[in-house]
Amino acid sequence: MEQSIRTLIVDDEPYSRYELKHLLEAYPSIIIVGEAESGESGVMKAIQLQPDVVILDVEMPRMNGMMAAKALMELKKAPLVVFATAYPQFAAEAFRYDAIDYLLKPFDEEQLQETIERIERKLSTIKDKYLGRSAGKLAIESDGEIYYLEPKDLLYIVRDDKLTKLITRSGEFETKTPLKDLESRLLGYGFFRIHKSFLVNLEHVTRLSPWFNGAYQLQIEGRKELLSVSRNYVKGLRTKLEI
């Protein structure tokens, strides 16, 4: 399943931030949760936003990338760190700070793809260790009751205002649990995010139809409604469905 990777970009050069954001748009799993133009503000935003990954420029005034990485390592929920710089001589030192990778400027698309794949593998390993794949049923709280649902019986999940609706073969459930939390708990069960508000069970997809502006509509087994597939997720979905 495609993960949602909360990413913070820290670079004192606006153009570098813009270029990196543009390149990362090609990856549906990457969600840019914030930007910072200094090491100090990067650490503060990491505390506030709790990203999974921080992409850090090395050469910044006052608190440089190495100093910021050291501060990030001391956080209760330390993010993965990727260093980005035009100076390859910093590479050896970067890995002293447990950096998962080191990107050279100007950014190379092939290298960036390898970095994203490395991040996905690392986060998947961390989540598997934390959550376990043997959890079996999905426990949710709805209307003061705890329900235990079989993931295979879930058709899709949708976030609607402040509630999350779980659509199953036998009925619907509402919970306050955020969609991203359920997405993490359903890793390994064949679910895929098709839109910021929709998570679907790929086992129950029956039809995928072109809509407009590169978007698609998807139909789920036993349901009449059509679900919107954002164009940012189309490529990943088609890959998952082996189209």
Summary of the structure (lengths in Angstrom):
residues: 243
radius of gyration: 19.7
end to end distance: 15.9
largest distance: 59.5
contacts: 739
relative contact order: 0.11
helix: 36%
strand: 33%
